[in-house]
């Protein structure tokens, strides 16, 4: 599949889609606390997405049964919302929102802390935030795709963390998943050369221990092999001549630390 280089009109539509997804994630963040179920998060995403004139991109994608992924504690990605899954003090939960408006998609996620969390959970969450920013910081016209993975891997390795290889970022635009695949492990100077007008996600999944994964029988949920906590943060990025633009940037910092009750 060819990599799409977006023109000015499509980039403006991508900006709108990114803003919608970011807004819905911020709305959910404001309501998170202990006692909330992941099923409620799904309801909030559906309601807020509709209020913004958009549709949840994930709903029905390859049969996915929900409008959002909610991945708690040892769940690496693709956690399915469930009314029986209650957030408890000490949990961390990733909320992954993708919005489709006017035929274009915006994709973003963050990991939230519910009350006081363990040292391991705090460490992996903080490292993951730094890994995402490091990957974003190397994006520019003329850079290589491998530069992103190399920057992420350098920080994770220095902090004793693992980087999940089985999943990566992806091109995004008129489809939720497009070329290129964006590995979160890589070698600087290798891979596809980035060009202004490309849009893709960077979404590292970071683990405390070895990043081996286990796929659950529901066909979606992926967990750490040893049950240790894992974190993920994600933005949709536009490559520009000068560097990059974060299309899912928040106007104000997300409230990542949420009440215990």
The 8 nearest C-alpha neighbors of each residue, nearest first, counted from 0:
[[1, 178, 2, 177, 179, 3, 180, 170],
 [2, 0, 3, 178, 179, 177, 4, 170],
 [1, 3, 178, 179, 4, 0, 177, 197],
 [4, 2, 5, 1, 197, 178, 196, 198],
 [3, 5, 196, 197, 2, 6, 195, 194],
 [6, 4, 196, 9, 10, 3, 197, 7],
 [5, 7, 9, 8, 10, 196, 4, 11],
 [6, 8, 10, 9, 11, 5, 196, 12],
 [9, 7, 11, 10, 6, 12, 5, 13],
 [8, 10, 12, 11, 6, 7, 5, 13],
 [11, 9, 13, 7, 12, 8, 5, 6],
 [10, 12, 14, 8, 13, 9, 7, 15],
 [13, 11, 9, 15, 14, 10, 16, 103],
 [14, 12, 10, 16, 15, 11, 103, 17],
 [13, 15, 11, 17, 12, 246, 16, 18],
 [14, 16, 12, 18, 13, 17, 19, 11],
 [17, 15, 105, 13, 19, 18, 104, 14],
 [16, 18, 105, 247, 246, 14, 20, 19],
 [17, 19, 21, 15, 16, 20, 247, 22],
 [18, 20, 22, 16, 17, 21, 15, 23],
 [19, 21, 98, 17, 23, 22, 18, 105],
 [22, 20, 18, 24, 247, 19, 23, 17],
 [23, 21, 19, 25, 20, 24, 18, 26],
 [22, 24, 26, 20, 25, 21, 47, 27],
 [23, 25, 21, 27, 26, 22, 28, 20],
 [26, 24, 28, 22, 23, 27, 21, 29],
 [27, 25, 23, 29, 24, 28, 22, 30],
 [26, 28, 24, 30, 29, 25, 23, 31],
 [29, 27, 25, 31, 30, 26, 24, 254],
 [28, 30, 26, 27, 31, 25, 254, 257],
 [31, 29, 27, 28, 32, 26, 35, 257],
 [32, 30, 28, 29, 257, 27, 35, 33],
 [33, 31, 258, 257, 259, 35, 260, 113],
 [32, 34, 87, 260, 259, 86, 35, 88],
 [33, 35, 86, 85, 32, 87, 36, 260],
 [34, 36, 86, 33, 85, 32, 31, 39],
 [37, 35, 85, 38, 39, 84, 82, 86],
 [36, 38, 80, 40, 39, 81, 84, 82],
 [37, 39, 82, 81, 80, 36, 41, 40],
 [38, 40, 42, 36, 37, 41, 43, 35],
 [41, 39, 37, 43, 38, 42, 44, 36],
 [40, 42, 38, 44, 39, 43, 67, 66],
 [41, 43, 39, 45, 40, 44, 46, 38],
 [44, 42, 40, 46, 45, 41, 47, 39],
 [43, 45, 41, 47, 42, 46, 48, 40],
 [44, 46, 42, 48, 43, 47, 49, 41],
 [47, 45, 43, 49, 44, 48, 42, 50],
 [48, 46, 50, 44, 49, 45, 43, 23],
 [47, 49, 51, 45, 53, 50, 46, 44],
 [48, 50, 52, 51, 46, 47, 53, 45],
 [51, 49, 47, 48, 52, 46, 53, 45],
 [50, 52, 48, 49, 53, 47, 19, 23],
 [51, 53, 49, 50, 48, 100, 54, 19],
 [52, 54, 100, 48, 49, 99, 51, 98],
 [53, 55, 99, 98, 48, 56, 49, 100],
 [56, 54, 98, 66, 57, 58, 97, 99],
 [55, 57, 98, 97, 99, 58, 54, 175],
 [58, 56, 60, 66, 55, 59, 67, 97],
 [57, 59, 66, 65, 60, 56, 55, 63],
 [58, 60, 62, 63, 64, 61, 57, 65],
 [59, 61, 62, 57, 63, 58, 56, 64],
 [62, 60, 63, 59, 57, 58, 64, 219],
 [61, 63, 59, 60, 64, 58, 65, 57],
 [62, 64, 59, 60, 61, 65, 58, 57],
 [65, 63, 59, 62, 58, 66, 79, 60],
 [66, 64, 58, 67, 63, 41, 79, 80],
 [65, 67, 58, 57, 55, 41, 45, 44],
 [68, 66, 96, 65, 95, 41, 57, 69],
 [67, 69, 95, 78, 77, 79, 94, 70],
 [70, 68, 78, 94, 93, 80, 79, 37],
 [69, 71, 78, 93, 74, 92, 76, 68],
 [72, 70, 92, 74, 91, 73, 93, 69],
 [71, 73, 228, 91, 74, 90, 229, 92],
 [74, 72, 228, 226, 227, 222, 223, 229],
 [75, 73, 222, 70, 71, 72, 76, 221],
 [76, 74, 222, 221, 229, 73, 70, 223],
 [75, 77, 221, 70, 78, 74, 220, 222],
 [78, 76, 220, 68, 219, 79, 70, 221],
 [77, 79, 70, 69, 220, 68, 76, 80],
 [78, 80, 68, 69, 77, 81, 65, 220],
 [81, 79, 37, 38, 69, 41, 78, 68],
 [80, 82, 38, 83, 84, 37, 79, 36],
 [83, 81, 38, 36, 84, 37, 39, 80],
 [82, 84, 81, 85, 36, 38, 37, 80],
 [85, 83, 36, 81, 82, 37, 86, 38],
 [86, 84, 36, 34, 35, 83, 87, 37],
 [87, 85, 33, 34, 35, 36, 90, 84],
 [86, 88, 33, 90, 89, 85, 34, 113],
 [89, 87, 114, 259, 113, 90, 33, 115],
 [88, 90, 116, 115, 113, 114, 87, 117],
 [91, 89, 113, 88, 87, 72, 112, 92],
 [90, 92, 112, 72, 111, 71, 113, 110],
 [93, 91, 71, 111, 110, 70, 72, 94],
 [92, 94, 110, 70, 109, 69, 111, 71],
 [93, 95, 69, 108, 109, 68, 92, 96],
 [94, 96, 108, 68, 67, 107, 93, 69],
 [97, 95, 67, 107, 106, 108, 20, 24],
 [96, 98, 106, 56, 105, 20, 55, 57],
 [99, 97, 55, 20, 56, 105, 104, 54],
 [100, 98, 104, 54, 103, 56, 53, 102],
 [99, 101, 53, 102, 103, 16, 98, 54],
 [102, 100, 103, 99, 12, 53, 16, 104],
 [101, 103, 100, 173, 99, 104, 174, 172],
 [104, 102, 173, 172, 99, 100, 101, 13],
 [103, 105, 99, 98, 16, 172, 175, 173],
 [104, 106, 17, 16, 98, 97, 20, 235],
 [107, 105, 97, 235, 96, 20, 234, 98],
 [108, 106, 234, 233, 96, 95, 247, 235],
 [109, 107, 95, 233, 232, 94, 96, 93],
 [108, 110, 232, 93, 94, 231, 111, 233],
 [109, 111, 93, 92, 231, 230, 232, 91],
 [110, 112, 255, 92, 91, 256, 93, 109],
 [113, 111, 91, 256, 257, 255, 114, 90],
 [114, 112, 257, 88, 90, 259, 89, 258],
 [115, 113, 259, 88, 258, 89, 257, 112],
 [114, 116, 89, 88, 113, 117, 112, 259],
 [115, 117, 89, 120, 114, 121, 90, 118],
 [118, 116, 120, 119, 121, 89, 115, 122],
 [117, 119, 121, 120, 122, 116, 123, 115],
 [120, 118, 122, 117, 121, 123, 207, 228],
 [121, 119, 117, 123, 122, 118, 228, 124],
 [120, 122, 118, 124, 119, 123, 125, 117],
 [121, 123, 119, 125, 124, 120, 118, 126],
 [124, 122, 126, 120, 125, 121, 127, 207],
 [125, 123, 127, 121, 230, 122, 126, 120],
 [124, 126, 128, 122, 127, 123, 121, 129],
 [127, 125, 123, 129, 128, 124, 122, 130],
 [126, 128, 130, 124, 129, 125, 205, 123],
 [129, 127, 125, 131, 130, 126, 232, 124],
 [128, 130, 126, 132, 127, 131, 133, 125],
 [131, 129, 151, 127, 133, 128, 132, 126],
 [132, 130, 134, 128, 129, 133, 127, 135],
 [131, 133, 135, 129, 134, 130, 136, 128],
 [134, 132, 130, 136, 135, 131, 150, 151],
 [133, 135, 147, 131, 132, 150, 136, 151],
 [136, 134, 132, 133, 138, 137, 131, 147],
 [135, 137, 133, 134, 138, 132, 243, 242],
 [136, 138, 135, 134, 147, 139, 146, 133],
 [139, 137, 135, 136, 242, 243, 142, 238],
 [140, 138, 242, 142, 238, 243, 141, 239],
 [139, 141, 194, 240, 195, 193, 142, 239],
 [140, 142, 193, 192, 194, 139, 143, 195],
 [143, 141, 193, 139, 192, 140, 138, 144],
 [144, 142, 192, 145, 146, 188, 191, 190],
 [143, 145, 190, 191, 146, 147, 192, 193],
 [144, 146, 185, 189, 186, 187, 190, 148],
 [145, 147, 187, 149, 144, 143, 148, 188],
 [148, 146, 134, 145, 150, 149, 144, 137],
 [147, 149, 184, 183, 185, 151, 145, 150],
 [148, 150, 185, 186, 146, 152, 147, 151],
 [151, 149, 153, 147, 148, 134, 152, 133],
 [152, 150, 130, 148, 149, 153, 134, 154],
 [151, 153, 149, 155, 184, 154, 150, 156],
 [154, 152, 150, 156, 151, 155, 149, 157],
 [153, 155, 157, 156, 152, 151, 130, 158],
 [156, 154, 160, 152, 158, 157, 153, 161],
 [155, 157, 159, 158, 153, 154, 160, 152],
 [156, 158, 154, 155, 159, 153, 160, 152],
 [159, 157, 155, 156, 160, 154, 126, 122],
 [160, 158, 156, 157, 155, 161, 207, 208],
 [159, 161, 207, 155, 158, 206, 156, 208],
 [162, 160, 206, 210, 209, 205, 208, 155],
 [161, 163, 205, 210, 204, 164, 206, 152],
 [162, 164, 210, 204, 165, 205, 161, 166],
 [165, 163, 166, 162, 184, 183, 167, 182],
 [164, 166, 163, 167, 212, 182, 211, 210],
 [167, 165, 164, 163, 168, 182, 204, 183],
 [168, 166, 182, 181, 183, 180, 169, 202],
 [167, 169, 181, 201, 200, 202, 180, 182],
 [170, 168, 180, 199, 200, 181, 179, 176],
 [169, 171, 199, 177, 178, 179, 176, 198],
 [170, 172, 199, 175, 177, 176, 174, 198],
 [173, 171, 174, 103, 104, 175, 13, 198],
 [172, 174, 103, 102, 104, 171, 175, 177],
 [175, 173, 172, 176, 171, 177, 104, 103],
 [174, 176, 171, 104, 172, 177, 173, 56],
 [177, 175, 171, 174, 170, 169, 178, 172],
 [178, 176, 170, 171, 169, 179, 174, 175],
 [179, 177, 170, 2, 180, 0, 169, 1],
 [178, 180, 170, 169, 181, 2, 177, 199],
 [179, 181, 169, 178, 168, 182, 167, 170],
 [180, 182, 168, 167, 169, 179, 183, 144],
 [183, 181, 167, 184, 148, 180, 168, 185],
 [182, 184, 148, 203, 167, 151, 185, 181],
 [185, 183, 148, 182, 152, 149, 164, 151],
 [186, 184, 148, 149, 145, 183, 182, 187],
 [185, 187, 145, 149, 189, 146, 188, 148],
 [188, 186, 146, 145, 189, 149, 185, 143],
 [187, 189, 143, 146, 145, 186, 190, 142],
 [190, 188, 145, 187, 186, 143, 144, 191],
 [189, 191, 144, 145, 143, 192, 188, 186],
 [190, 192, 144, 143, 193, 189, 145, 179],
 [191, 193, 143, 142, 141, 144, 190, 194],
 [194, 192, 141, 142, 140, 143, 191, 144],
 [195, 193, 140, 197, 141, 196, 238, 192],
 [194, 196, 239, 238, 140, 240, 197, 193],
 [195, 197, 5, 4, 238, 194, 239, 237],
 [196, 198, 4, 238, 195, 237, 194, 5],
 [199, 197, 237, 236, 170, 171, 238, 196],
 [200, 198, 170, 171, 169, 236, 235, 197],
 [201, 199, 235, 168, 169, 234, 236, 202],
 [200, 202, 168, 233, 234, 203, 235, 199],
 [201, 203, 233, 232, 168, 200, 231, 204],
 [204, 202, 231, 183, 205, 131, 201, 232],
 [205, 203, 231, 163, 230, 162, 202, 75],
 [204, 206, 162, 230, 161, 229, 127, 203],
 [207, 205, 229, 161, 208, 160, 210, 123],
 [208, 206, 160, 123, 161, 227, 228, 229],
 [207, 209, 206, 161, 160, 210, 227, 159],
 [208, 210, 161, 211, 206, 207, 160, 162],
 [211, 209, 161, 163, 206, 162, 208, 212],
 [210, 212, 209, 224, 223, 213, 163, 225],
 [213, 211, 223, 224, 222, 210, 221, 214],
 [212, 214, 222, 224, 221, 223, 215, 211],
 [215, 213, 221, 220, 222, 212, 216, 218],
 [216, 214, 220, 217, 221, 218, 213, 219],
 [215, 217, 218, 214, 219, 220, 221, 213],
 [218, 216, 215, 219, 220, 214, 79, 221],
 [217, 219, 216, 215, 220, 214, 221, 63],
 [220, 218, 217, 77, 221, 215, 78, 214],
 [219, 221, 78, 77, 215, 214, 76, 218],
 [220, 222, 214, 75, 76, 213, 74, 215],
 [223, 221, 74, 75, 213, 73, 212, 224],
 [222, 224, 212, 226, 225, 73, 213, 227],
 [223, 225, 212, 213, 211, 226, 222, 210],
 [226, 224, 223, 227, 208, 73, 211, 222],
 [225, 227, 73, 223, 224, 228, 222, 72],
 [226, 228, 73, 225, 223, 207, 229, 208],
 [229, 227, 73, 72, 120, 206, 226, 207],
 [228, 230, 206, 73, 205, 75, 72, 123],
 [231, 229, 124, 205, 204, 110, 123, 127],
 [230, 232, 204, 203, 110, 127, 109, 202],
 [233, 231, 109, 108, 202, 128, 110, 203],
 [234, 232, 202, 108, 107, 201, 109, 231],
 [233, 235, 107, 200, 247, 201, 236, 106],
 [234, 236, 200, 246, 199, 247, 106, 245],
 [235, 237, 245, 199, 198, 246, 244, 200],
 [236, 238, 198, 244, 243, 197, 239, 196],
 [237, 239, 243, 195, 197, 196, 139, 242],
 [240, 238, 195, 243, 242, 241, 140, 139],
 [241, 239, 140, 195, 242, 139, 238, 243],
 [240, 242, 239, 139, 243, 140, 238, 195],
 [243, 241, 139, 239, 240, 138, 238, 140],
 [242, 244, 238, 239, 237, 139, 138, 245],
 [243, 245, 237, 236, 246, 238, 239, 242],
 [246, 244, 236, 248, 247, 235, 237, 243],
 [245, 247, 17, 14, 235, 236, 248, 244],
 [248, 246, 17, 21, 245, 18, 235, 234],
 [249, 247, 245, 246, 250, 21, 234, 18],
 [248, 250, 251, 21, 252, 247, 253, 22],
 [251, 249, 248, 252, 253, 21, 22, 18],
 [250, 252, 249, 253, 248, 254, 25, 22],
 [253, 251, 249, 254, 250, 255, 25, 248],
 [252, 254, 255, 25, 251, 28, 249, 29],
 [255, 253, 256, 252, 28, 257, 29, 111],
 [254, 256, 111, 253, 112, 257, 110, 28],
 [257, 255, 112, 254, 111, 113, 114, 258],
 [256, 258, 113, 32, 112, 114, 255, 31],
 [259, 257, 32, 114, 260, 113, 33, 256],
 [258, 260, 114, 33, 88, 113, 32, 257],
 [259, 33, 258, 32, 34, 88, 114, 87]]
